[in-house]
Amino acid sequence: MIDVLQSALHDAFSPIGLSFILAAIGLNVHYGYTGLLNFGQAAFCAVGAYGMGVGIASFDLPLAVGLLIGVAAAAVLALILGIPTLRLRADYLAIATIAAAEILRLCFSATYKEYFHARDGVSGFTAGFRSLNPYPESVDTVLTYNLDDLWVLTVGWIVVALVCLYLWSQMRSPWGRVLKSIREDELAAQSLGKNVYGYKMQALVLGGVIGAFGGFIGGLGLASVQPDSFNTDFTFIAFTMLILGGAARILGPVIGGVLFWFALSFIGGVLGKLTSGDDPVIPPHVLDNQQLSSVRFMIVGLVLMLLMIYRPQGIIGDRKELAINER
Amino acid sequence: MELRRHVSMSLLVSLLITALLALAGSTAAAAAHDEDKPGNLVTGQLKDTSNNGAPVEGVTIEVTGPDGQGYTATSDAEGVWEVFVPGDSGGRFTVTIDESSLPEGASMREGRPTTLTPTALPNQTLRINFDIGVDTRDVATKWDQVPEKLYSGLLFGLMLALGALGLNMIFGTTGLTNFAHGELITFGAMATYMFNAVFGWNFAMAGLMAVALAALFGWLQETALWRPLRHRGTGLIAMMIVSIGFQFLLRNLFQYFTEGRTESYADHTTPAGHDFNGWFTYSYRDLVLAGIAILVLVGVTAGLSFTRLGRATRAVADNPALAAATGIDVDRVIKLVWIVGTALAGLCGVFLGFSLQVTFQIGQLTLLLLFAAVCVGGLGSVWGALIGSLLIGLLIEMSTLVIASDLKNAGAMLLLIVVLLIRPQGLLGRKERIG
């Protein structure tokens, strides 16, 4: 049982989990604070990751330039996506953003194959990042992380901390209060003379850039960037994490994300224990190894439904601060 | 197709002529040069495909033998040219066509080389082909595909319309954007597969049973999930996120049952194709499916327009509170909409199981296409769902003529976004619906 717990703890703080957490923090700016129902967060992570990966792998740019390209790509995407769609009603915005994310994913997997390498994805861009690794060779594993992962994690968690600190200061400022007022009542904010459209756009860009950070961490952690990891499920999982932790709370997506990956891995580990061995508790015709991951994600779906129905504010959220009950 | 036949016939004839001429040429050349003298004959015939395959005369061809010795030839009135390169070892030749010597109006095909470097065995005759003029074969096949694509696009659009109509009815009466609707389509395909391939029922029975089960599933969903949520006063966006969770749950449940495999039905999976006037290939299966789809679509649309219950449904869609005030049992109407909408999705799945195969991913593949169809046609509009679906089906299939087929769904997504931007109510939607 100890090893299940340990591997669950490992996954809870893993690079891939971190990339989802950053995506969820971005979604928190969109949805939690501004009330924008962005279902295309995967696209922001994808352009961030691809901007960095292609810049470094295909054009031999230094790491810093690659990162800048990723950030710029996310900001440009937010502008392109936001200029026309931010005037749409919530559910239309959701459909437009999800469609845009799908278009981008299809383009990454089927066009400019000399740069994007179709479904195989981009790889070979981690050398610059890994050469900065300060951990001595002698530290082999800490909590079963290897040296590369440990370095990605260190940087990633520092980024999460900085982003959270920044958002905390911003959301207390007049600027953040305008965002919340837009979420509560767009017309009221407008009639007080606020440029609602401009504020929404700023929120979209900010959340999108944070999403691009998530793309960086995910790409560096996996040492490759593949189009299919940015499908619609990506956004929905980030959304589940956000709602689990609590929207409109700085630490909501962080707590939700860590808990989500811990639970996902823990359930998988326990089910794995129950189905393995000579005389498994759950016989293989009921549940074999292949079906394990389906069962895990069935539980994810069920948890999202139950959360939304019984505790939409999540673990640390405040029910009064939710954008979901307005139309 | 007539055109293609013509082209392929003329191609065949010209190939035969080339071969005959080349044969004649080589015998002539061999006769001209001493029979015993070793060497390679390099020959070819120049034709301009832009000019109906007419021979090209007076073109200079330079041939360099393996020993570096250069030779020159000029094409005759039949476009034939030949060079005899003496030598007994064979080897690598360089053959260059002098582009500037091409007569007026003739040009090399874009991107094709003017210099070729073939390798020959000793005494082997080298036949060299230079491409002059546009590639007529490709052009012909591309245009030939249009009727085929129209046919398959309309067929796919009709199937899609069944799903889109259900999605739109549910949206119209409850305001819910149901992200789990694609999974209801998968449900139809899965149930049909189970009855047809696993239990061995005949296909029609299996399909009917699948639709009946889907209707039951719709009733169950409404009774156990959506109605209680409505009565608790759960917001529409919250319900939309619940439907996303439901989608996750269902899709992974299907994956659990199929273990991720892709299956096909036991019957009618490879129907005999019939040629329609040389334009496209159809099968009786597809015609029957399309016929059923049209009947069902017309039936449901007429039911919504002309029956008492249909009018009540539209009243609820317009204004639930007002409808309730006039004595309409709103919950009963919504229950009916869920039953019919889910049954339609199930039927859509029964049909799509042929073209998309039976996999847990059907829902994921079709959901965004459904949204596109519904938004293009008009959210909440019955006719809009039909027209939007046909448009999306046609667009997807026709777009493969110009873009890679991997990207075909991107065209539909793009149309969805463009329509949302310039006419958010869709082609047939009413403006007030966008709120």
Interface residues (C-beta under 8 A of the other chain):
Chain A: L37 P84 T85 L88 R89 A90 D91 Y92 A94 I95 A96 I98 A99 A100 E102 I103 L106 C107 S109 A110 T111 T232 D233 F236 F239 T240 I243 D288 Q290 Q291 S294 V295 F297 M298 V300 G301 L302 V303 L304 M305 L306 L307 M308 I309 P312 A323 I324 N325 E326 R327
Chain B: G175 T177 L229 R232 T234 G235 L236 I237 A238 M240 I241 V242 I244 G245 F246 Q247 F248 L249 L250 R251 N252 L253 Q255 Y256 E259 G260 Q364 L368 F371 A372 C375 A404 D406 L407 N409 A410 M413 L414 L416 I417 L420 L421 P424 I434 G435
